[in-house]
Amino acid sequence: MKPMTSWERVEAAIAGAPVDHPPIALWRHFPEDDQHADKLTAQSVAWQERWRFDLVKFMPSGTYGVEDWGAVTAYDGQANGARAVVKPGVARTEDWLAVRDLDVRRGSYGRQNEALRATAQALKGSVPILQTIFSPLTTARKLSTDRLYADLRRAPDAVEQALRVITDVTIRFALDALAAGAHGIFLATQQGSWRLLNAAEFERFGKKYDLEILAALKGKARLNMLHAHGDDTMFDTLAGYPVEMLNWHDRTTDPDLRGALPRFPRLLVGGVNEYGALLRGDVQGVASEVGDAIVQTGGRRLMLGPGCVVPIAVTDAAIEAATRAAREPVRA
């Protein structure tokens, strides 16, 4: 088969059409550098130029969405490079009522799309770029830490008032990301899990607002990916979202790729356990995982990717093993 461009490969894979080889994308945090737009741009461009992935999942700090509402964050050495909330913005139930509208072109929000714009300009449309967007309920969880779960049960109206504000801010930020050069969003939900909520709770506080975001982007975004974070996800509920790509921890929680094929009709993103062979530097193990993912899916409707963020200690040799295995030509 004739070699494809990244765009051709991704769009064919979404459609379930033949590809020269499955697309691949791996993403990681850049701790501390992600606090500065110019440094985040430089790291993002260098990462993509080094590996030539088929999709850029833009990697702002995982806490960017709560800092403008008063949360204090820090990088404390987490293996995946993520920052932690060290002082929540919502510390008491009544604090939900103080969550006010924000200007998404200023502060932490503004910095992320500034960096994305510069990255998109540097990459010149050669590859799809998705801005990372956290679901409103995920933002509420980061803003309040574990008190969210008690408050949505004992003071649901107060939580919903805050979710309304967070959703409106998130929509404006997502639209600005598209204007800055993103081709869509990576919508991450960390709350769509049976371990955290029941179906009615997720419907009321989670799905409702997620779908508002996706509706606001309809006809404007070229392709969107949903990330279902954690174990025991509400997979079938999330698989019903109107997105082109679905990413979850397929190596550590149900379903696996084979089981997901009949449950989501578009592109599955996974196959690489970021805390398995990849982190161990087991290049043969990495290649075996990639090969197994291709076997599970028949090489169709698959983008090789991690279940979540690649740890910062992963070696170049391990990443090269993944890309080499993914890019072996499909034999006709």
C-alpha positions, -999 to 999 in steps of 0.1 A, spaced: 0 0 0 12 35 -8 25 54 23 -1 77 39 1 110 56 -8 112 93 -41 129 83 -49 102 57 -40 75 82 -61 88 110 -91 96 90 -90 62 72 -87 45 106 -117 64 120 -137 52 89 -126 16 93 -108 18 59 -75 1 52 -43 18 63 -7 14 55 -1 8 92 -21 17 123 -17 53 135 2 58 167 3 86 193 20 87 227 18 117 250 35 128 282 36 158 306 65 183 308 65 192 345 75 227 354 79 236 317 41 234 314 38 265 336 53 287 308 37 290 274 70 293 255 86 263 272 55 242 268 55 251 231 91 242 227 87 208 244 55 200 225 72 208 191 104 189 200 84 158 211 64 157 179 94 164 157 114 136 174 87 109 171 64 120 142 33 107 159 1 106 139 -18 128 164 -7 155 189 -25 153 222 -16 187 235 -3 184 271 -10 214 294 -7 208 331 -35 186 344 -45 213 369 -47 243 345 -85 243 347 -87 250 385 -59 275 392 -79 305 380 -105 296 406 -81 297 434 -67 262 437 -30 260 445 -10 233 427 25 219 427 45 193 410 55 169 437 74 143 417 46 121 404 58 95 380 35 107 352 46 143 356 12 156 367 8 184 391 -13 180 423 -38 202 440 -22 212 474 -49 236 484 -84 233 469 -104 262 456 -136 248 471 -129 239 507 -165 242 521 -199 234 507 -208 271 504 -177 277 483 -195 262 453 -217 293 452 -186 315 448 -174 299 416 -176 328 391 -172 332 354 -136 336 340 -120 353 311 -105 322 293 -80 344 275 -62 354 307 -45 335 335 -39 298 334 -66 292 308 -52 318 284 -17 304 287 -27 270 274 -42 283 241 -13 307 237 11 277 238 -12 256 216 -14 284 190 24 286 187 26 248 185 1 247 157 19 273 138 52 254 141 36 221 130 18 238 100 -12 215 99 9 184 93 -8 164 120 -41 166 140 -38 185 172 -62 181 201 -64 205 230 -69 187 264 -102 196 279 -113 183 313 -150 174 317 -168 199 340 -173 173 367 -136 164 365 -127 201 370 -151 202 400 -134 172 415 -100 188 411 -113 221 424 -127 205 456 -109 172 459 -129 144 476 -155 167 491 -172 167 457 -189 134 464 -205 144 497 -216 178 483 -232 165 451 -254 143 474 -262 167 502 -260 201 483 -267 191 447 -281 225 437 -249 243 448 -227 219 429 -249 222 398 -246 260 400 -209 257 399 -210 231 371 -230 255 350 -203 281 353 -175 256 347 -193 243 316 -197 277 301 -160 285 307 -150 251 293 -170 257 261 -155 291 255 -120 277 262 -126 248 237 -139 272 210 -108 294 216 -86 263 212 -101 256 178 -95 292 168 -59 289 180 -53 259 157 -66 228 174 -85 204 152 -106 191 181 -105 183 217 -93 155 240 -122 154 265 -110 137 296 -135 124 322 -121 110 354 -155 106 370 -173 81 347 -165 52 369 -188 28 389 -163 31 417 -172 68 421 -208 74 411 -240 56 402 -257 59 368 -281 86 379 -254 107 395 -232 105 364 -261 114 342 -270 144 362 -236 158 371 -214 144 344 -228 133 311 -253 162 308 -225 188 308 -201 167 287 -227 165 259 -232 203 260 -195 208 253 -195 184 224 -227 200 210 -211 234 211 -182 220 190 -204 202 164 -195 214 129 -165 233 142 -141 205 154 -128 181 128 -122 152 152 -126 147 190 -114 120 214 -129 110 247 -107 97 274 -124 75 300 -100 76 330 -98 49 357 -110 15 364 -145 1 361 -156 28 337 -192 33 326 -179 22 292 -212 18 273 -225 52 285 -192 68 274 -191 49 242 -224 66 233 -208 101 232 -206 117 197 -168 115 193 -146 101 166 -121 84 190 -123 67 224 -93 61 247 -93 42 280 -71 19 301 -78 -11 279 -48 -31 293 -59 -28 329 -97 -26 329 -126 -40 309 -132 -41 280 -101 -50 260 -98 -38 225 -114 -69 210 -144 -65 234 -147 -28 226 -149 -32 188 -187 -40 187 -194 -14 215 -179 17 199 -182 21 161 -153 45 154 -116 46 164 -103 28 194 -72 44 210 -50 21 232 -31 -11 232 0 2 251 2 -2 289 21 29 299 31 13 332 40 -21 318 67 -31 293 69 6 282 80 18 316 102 -12 322 121 -6 290 112 -41 278 115 -34 241 104 -69 231 74 -66 255 64 -33 239 65 -48 205 45 -78 217 18 -55 231 16 -35 199 13 -67 179 -14 -81 202 -34 -49 198 -33 -52 160 -44 -88 163 -73 -80 186 -86 -54 161 -74 -69 128 -55 -36 124 -88 -17 117 -103 11 137 -72 12 159 -48 39 169 -19 27 191 -18 47 222 -14 46 260 -42 41 285 -32 75 299 -2 97 302 32 81 296 55 83 326 83 107 322 109 80 329 100 60 298 131 57 276 136 67 240 144 30 233 109 19 246 91 46 226 111 37 195 101 0 200 64 10 200 67 32 169 87 6 150 62 -21 158 33 1 148 48 12 116 55 -21 100 38 -20 67 5 -39 63 9 -67 38 -18 -69 12 
